[in-house]
């Protein structure tokens, strides 16, 4: 697309800094955030083969794609409700639940955080209106 700013490379292994420019915190904080996502995702992957009697995540995987997707929907709804109530602490807590269960859904479908970060990078610098119009119908 003409006029689109040049994109910087995305180091999906450790840092979100190149993809998330508006964050008020330092890149060091961004690296820590990326690292926690990496660690949690690795734990989620390990639960795919864990005993469902000993792990909530393993039990969710055992219930299948539909159960995982419904859980993401449940957590999304709880996040929206907390935000609509103006409850910052609950919104933070529910957002963490939503992000965790979204990563469970990714793992369930063979998607990695790097896949999602690459899609965000592809969209970077494109207006939401233009990006949405470019999607196949």
C-alpha positions in Angstrom: 0.0 0.0 0.0 1.3 3.4 -0.9 2.1 5.7 2.0 2.4 3.0 4.5 5.3 3.6 6.9 8.2 1.2 6.7 7.9 -1.6 9.2 10.5 -2.6 11.6 11.4 -6.3 12.1 9.6 -8.0 15.0 11.6 -10.1 17.4 8.8 -12.4 18.5 11.1 -14.4 20.6 11.6 -11.9 23.4 10.4 -8.3 22.8 7.2 -6.7 21.7 8.8 -3.2 21.5 8.9 -3.1 17.7 5.2 -3.9 17.4 3.8 -1.9 20.3 5.1 1.7 20.0 2.5 3.4 22.1 3.3 1.8 25.5 4.4 4.3 28.0 6.8 1.8 29.7 10.4 1.0 28.7 11.4 -1.7 26.2 12.8 -3.6 29.2 9.3 -3.8 30.6 8.0 -4.9 27.2 10.7 -7.7 27.2 9.4 -8.9 30.6 5.9 -8.9 29.3 6.9 -10.9 26.3 8.8 -13.3 28.5 5.8 -13.9 30.8 3.7 -14.6 27.7 6.4 -17.1 26.4 6.5 -18.8 29.8 2.8 -19.1 30.2 2.4 -20.4 26.6 5.1 -23.0 27.2 3.2 -24.1 30.3 -0.1 -24.2 28.3 1.6 -26.4 25.7 2.9 -28.8 28.4 -0.7 -29.2 29.6 -1.9 -30.6 26.3 -0.4 -34.0 27.4 -1.0 -33.6 31.1 -3.5 -35.5 33.2 -6.9 -33.8 33.0 -7.5 -34.8 36.7 -4.6 -32.7 37.8 -4.8 -29.7 35.5 -7.6 -27.3 34.7 -6.0 -26.5 31.3 -5.5 -30.2 30.5 -9.2 -30.8 31.3 -10.2 -28.0 29.1 -8.1 -29.4 26.2 -9.7 -32.9 26.8 -13.2 -31.4 26.4 -12.4 -30.3 22.8 -12.3 -27.2 20.6 -15.9 -26.1 21.5 -15.2 -26.1 25.2 -12.0 -24.1 24.7 -13.8 -21.6 22.5 -16.7 -21.2 24.9 -14.3 -20.6 27.8 -12.7 -17.7 25.8 -16.2 -16.3 25.2 -17.0 -16.6 28.9 -13.8 -14.8 29.9 -14.4 -12.1 27.2 -17.9 -11.5 28.6 -16.6 -11.2 32.2 -13.9 -8.7 31.0 -16.5 -6.6 29.3 -18.8 -6.6 32.3 -15.9 -5.6 34.6 -15.0 -2.7 32.2 -18.6 -1.6 31.9 -18.9 -1.5 35.7 -15.7 0.7 35.8 -14.0 -1.8 38.0 -10.3 -1.4 37.2 -9.1 -4.3 39.4 -11.7 -6.7 38.1 -10.9 -5.6 34.5 -7.2 -6.3 35.0 -8.0 -9.7 36.6 -10.5 -10.7 33.9 -8.2 -9.5 31.2 -5.5 -11.8 32.5 -8.0 -14.7 32.5 -9.0 -13.8 28.9 -5.5 -13.6 27.7 -4.6 -16.9 29.3 -7.6 -18.7 27.8 -7.0 -17.1 24.4 -3.5 -18.6 24.5 -5.2 -22.0 25.3 -7.3 -21.5 22.2 -4.2 -20.7 20.2 -2.5 -23.8 21.4 -5.6 -25.9 20.7 -5.4 -24.8 17.1 -1.7 -24.9 16.6 -1.3 -21.1 16.6 1.7 -19.6 18.4 2.0 -16.1 19.9 4.6 -15.4 17.1 1.8 -16.1 14.5 -0.4 -13.5 16.2 2.4 -11.0 16.6 3.3 -11.4 12.9 -0.3 -10.6 12.0 -0.2 -7.6 14.2 3.0 -6.5 12.5 1.4 -7.0 9.1 -1.5 -4.7 10.1 0.8 -2.1 11.7 0.5 1.3 10.0 -2.7 0.4 8.2 -5.9 2.2 9.3 -8.6 -0.1 10.8 -11.0 0.9 8.0 -8.6 0.0 5.3 -7.5 -3.2 7.0 -11.1 -4.4 7.4 -11.9 -3.5 3.8 -9.0 -5.6 2.6 -10.3 -8.8 4.2 -11.8 -11.5 1.9 -15.6 -11.5 2.1 
